[in-house]
Amino acid sequence: MIQSSKIRMFLARYGFAVSTRLAEVLGMKVKSVRLFFIYASFATLIGGFVLYLTLAFWLKLKDMIYTKRSSVFDL
């Protein structure tokens, strides 16, 4: 129990102030940095899903076009 509170205090002191420190270094508002991280995470999630759907459609289209045709001699 004591170990978990030490870890929590360490994370609260050094981990949660990332956007604050980054905003100070860049000379921006903290709110703008946090919004950027939120928008970037949504864009990454949605972009990956769109890429997956595009590749699935492309592979399905390729399979429809390049189907294995039987030989003339198999008739």
Distance bins in CASP14 RR format, pairs under 12 A and 6 or more apart:
PFRMAT RR
TARGET T0000
AUTHOR 0000-0000-0000
RMODE 2
METHOD distances of the structure
MODEL  1
1 7 0 0 0 0 0 1 0 0 0 0 0
1 8 0 0 0 0 0 1 0 0 0 0 0
2 8 0 0 0 0 0 1 0 0 0 0 0
2 9 0 0 0 0 0 1 0 0 0 0 0
3 9 0 0 0 0 0 1 0 0 0 0 0
3 10 0 0 0 0 0 1 0 0 0 0 0
4 10 0 0 0 0 0 1 0 0 0 0 0
4 11 0 0 0 0 0 1 0 0 0 0 0
5 11 0 0 0 0 0 1 0 0 0 0 0
5 12 0 0 0 0 0 1 0 0 0 0 0
6 12 0 0 0 0 0 1 0 0 0 0 0
6 13 0 0 0 0 0 1 0 0 0 0 0
7 13 0 0 0 0 0 1 0 0 0 0 0
7 14 0 0 0 0 0 1 0 0 0 0 0
7 15 0 0 0 0 0 1 0 0 0 0 0
8 14 0 0 0 0 0 1 0 0 0 0 0
8 15 0 0 0 0 0 1 0 0 0 0 0
8 16 0 0 0 0 0 1 0 0 0 0 0
9 15 0 0 0 0 0 1 0 0 0 0 0
9 16 0 0 0 0 0 1 0 0 0 0 0
10 16 0 0 0 0 0 1 0 0 0 0 0
10 17 0 0 0 0 0 1 0 0 0 0 0
11 17 0 0 0 0 0 1 0 0 0 0 0
11 18 0 0 0 0 0 1 0 0 0 0 0
12 18 0 0 0 0 0 1 0 0 0 0 0
13 20 0 0 0 0 0 1 0 0 0 0 0
13 21 0 0 0 0 0 1 0 0 0 0 0
14 20 0 0 0 0 0 1 0 0 0 0 0
14 21 0 0 0 0 1 0 0 0 0 0 0
15 21 0 0 0 0 1 0 0 0 0 0 0
15 22 0 0 0 0 0 1 0 0 0 0 0
16 30 0 0 0 0 0 1 0 0 0 0 0
16 34 0 0 0 0 0 1 0 0 0 0 0
17 23 0 0 0 0 1 0 0 0 0 0 0
17 24 0 0 0 0 1 0 0 0 0 0 0
17 25 0 0 0 0 0 1 0 0 0 0 0
17 30 0 0 0 0 1 0 0 0 0 0 0
17 33 0 0 0 0 0 1 0 0 0 0 0
17 34 0 0 0 0 0 1 0 0 0 0 0
18 24 0 0 0 0 0 1 0 0 0 0 0
18 25 0 0 0 0 0 1 0 0 0 0 0
18 30 0 0 0 0 0 1 0 0 0 0 0
18 33 0 0 0 0 1 0 0 0 0 0 0
18 34 0 0 0 0 1 0 0 0 0 0 0
18 37 0 0 0 0 1 0 0 0 0 0 0
19 25 0 0 0 0 0 1 0 0 0 0 0
19 26 0 0 0 0 0 1 0 0 0 0 0
19 28 0 0 0 0 1 0 0 0 0 0 0
19 29 0 0 0 0 0 1 0 0 0 0 0
19 30 1 0 1 0 0 0 0 0 0 0 0
19 31 0 0 0 0 1 0 0 0 0 0 0
19 32 0 0 0 0 1 0 0 0 0 0 0
19 33 1 0 1 0 0 0 0 0 0 0 0
19 34 1 0 1 0 0 0 0 0 0 0 0
19 35 0 0 0 0 1 0 0 0 0 0 0
19 36 0 0 0 0 1 0 0 0 0 0 0
19 37 1 0 0 1 0 0 0 0 0 0 0
19 38 0 0 0 0 0 1 0 0 0 0 0
20 26 0 0 0 0 0 1 0 0 0 0 0
20 27 0 0 0 0 0 1 0 0 0 0 0
20 28 0 0 0 0 0 1 0 0 0 0 0
20 29 0 0 0 0 0 1 0 0 0 0 0
20 30 1 0 1 0 0 0 0 0 0 0 0
20 31 0 0 0 0 0 1 0 0 0 0 0
20 32 0 0 0 0 0 1 0 0 0 0 0
20 33 0 0 0 0 1 0 0 0 0 0 0
20 34 0 0 0 0 1 0 0 0 0 0 0
21 27 0 0 0 0 0 1 0 0 0 0 0
21 28 0 0 0 0 0 1 0 0 0 0 0
21 30 0 0 0 0 1 0 0 0 0 0 0
21 33 0 0 0 0 1 0 0 0 0 0 0
22 28 0 0 0 0 1 0 0 0 0 0 0
22 29 0 0 0 0 0 1 0 0 0 0 0
22 30 0 0 0 0 1 0 0 0 0 0 0
22 32 0 0 0 0 0 1 0 0 0 0 0
22 33 1 0 1 0 0 0 0 0 0 0 0
22 34 0 0 0 0 1 0 0 0 0 0 0
22 36 0 0 0 0 1 0 0 0 0 0 0
22 37 0 0 0 0 1 0 0 0 0 0 0
23 29 1 0 0 1 0 0 0 0 0 0 0
23 30 1 0 1 0 0 0 0 0 0 0 0
23 31 0 0 0 0 1 0 0 0 0 0 0
23 32 1 0 0 1 0 0 0 0 0 0 0
23 33 1 0 1 0 0 0 0 0 0 0 0
23 34 0 0 0 0 1 0 0 0 0 0 0
23 35 0 0 0 0 0 1 0 0 0 0 0
23 36 0 0 0 0 1 0 0 0 0 0 0
23 37 0 0 0 0 0 1 0 0 0 0 0
24 30 0 0 0 0 1 0 0 0 0 0 0
24 33 0 0 0 0 1 0 0 0 0 0 0
25 33 0 0 0 0 1 0 0 0 0 0 0
26 32 0 0 0 0 1 0 0 0 0 0 0
26 33 1 0 0 1 0 0 0 0 0 0 0
26 36 0 0 0 0 0 1 0 0 0 0 0
27 33 0 0 0 0 1 0 0 0 0 0 0
28 34 0 0 0 0 0 1 0 0 0 0 0
28 35 0 0 0 0 0 1 0 0 0 0 0
28 36 0 0 0 0 1 0 0 0 0 0 0
29 35 0 0 0 0 1 0 0 0 0 0 0
29 36 0 0 0 0 0 1 0 0 0 0 0
30 36 0 0 0 0 0 1 0 0 0 0 0
30 37 0 0 0 0 0 1 0 0 0 0 0
31 37 0 0 0 0 0 1 0 0 0 0 0
31 38 0 0 0 0 0 1 0 0 0 0 0
32 38 0 0 0 0 0 1 0 0 0 0 0
32 39 0 0 0 0 0 1 0 0 0 0 0
33 39 0 0 0 0 0 1 0 0 0 0 0
33 40 0 0 0 0 0 1 0 0 0 0 0
34 40 0 0 0 0 0 1 0 0 0 0 0
34 41 0 0 0 0 0 1 0 0 0 0 0
35 41 0 0 0 0 0 1 0 0 0 0 0
35 42 0 0 0 0 0 1 0 0 0 0 0
36 42 0 0 0 0 0 1 0 0 0 0 0
36 43 0 0 0 0 0 1 0 0 0 0 0
37 43 0 0 0 0 0 1 0 0 0 0 0
37 44 0 0 0 0 0 1 0 0 0 0 0
38 44 0 0 0 0 0 1 0 0 0 0 0
38 45 0 0 0 0 0 1 0 0 0 0 0
39 45 0 0 0 0 0 1 0 0 0 0 0
39 46 0 0 0 0 0 1 0 0 0 0 0
40 46 0 0 0 0 0 1 0 0 0 0 0
40 47 0 0 0 0 0 1 0 0 0 0 0
41 47 0 0 0 0 0 1 0 0 0 0 0
41 48 0 0 0 0 0 1 0 0 0 0 0
42 48 0 0 0 0 0 1 0 0 0 0 0
42 49 0 0 0 0 0 1 0 0 0 0 0
43 49 0 0 0 0 0 1 0 0 0 0 0
43 50 0 0 0 0 0 1 0 0 0 0 0
43 51 0 0 0 0 0 1 0 0 0 0 0
44 50 0 0 0 0 0 1 0 0 0 0 0
44 51 0 0 0 0 0 1 0 0 0 0 0
45 51 0 0 0 0 0 1 0 0 0 0 0
45 52 0 0 0 0 0 1 0 0 0 0 0
46 52 0 0 0 0 0 1 0 0 0 0 0
46 53 0 0 0 0 0 1 0 0 0 0 0
47 53 0 0 0 0 1 0 0 0 0 0 0
47 54 0 0 0 0 1 0 0 0 0 0 0
47 55 0 0 0 0 0 1 0 0 0 0 0
48 54 0 0 0 0 1 0 0 0 0 0 0
48 55 0 0 0 0 1 0 0 0 0 0 0
48 56 0 0 0 0 0 1 0 0 0 0 0
49 55 0 0 0 0 0 1 0 0 0 0 0
49 56 0 0 0 0 0 1 0 0 0 0 0
50 56 0 0 0 0 0 1 0 0 0 0 0
50 57 0 0 0 0 0 1 0 0 0 0 0
51 57 0 0 0 0 0 1 0 0 0 0 0
51 58 0 0 0 0 0 1 0 0 0 0 0
52 58 0 0 0 0 0 1 0 0 0 0 0
52 59 0 0 0 0 0 1 0 0 0 0 0
53 59 0 0 0 0 0 1 0 0 0 0 0
53 60 0 0 0 0 0 1 0 0 0 0 0
54 60 0 0 0 0 0 1 0 0 0 0 0
54 61 0 0 0 0 0 1 0 0 0 0 0
55 61 0 0 0 0 0 1 0 0 0 0 0
55 62 0 0 0 0 0 1 0 0 0 0 0
56 62 0 0 0 0 0 1 0 0 0 0 0
56 63 0 0 0 0 0 1 0 0 0 0 0
57 63 0 0 0 0 0 1 0 0 0 0 0
57 64 0 0 0 0 0 1 0 0 0 0 0
58 64 0 0 0 0 0 1 0 0 0 0 0
58 65 0 0 0 0 0 1 0 0 0 0 0
59 65 0 0 0 0 0 1 0 0 0 0 0
59 66 0 0 0 0 0 1 0 0 0 0 0
60 66 0 0 0 0 0 1 0 0 0 0 0
60 67 0 0 0 0 0 1 0 0 0 0 0
61 67 0 0 0 0 0 1 0 0 0 0 0
68 74 0 0 0 0 0 1 0 0 0 0 0
69 75 0 0 0 0 0 1 0 0 0 0 0
END
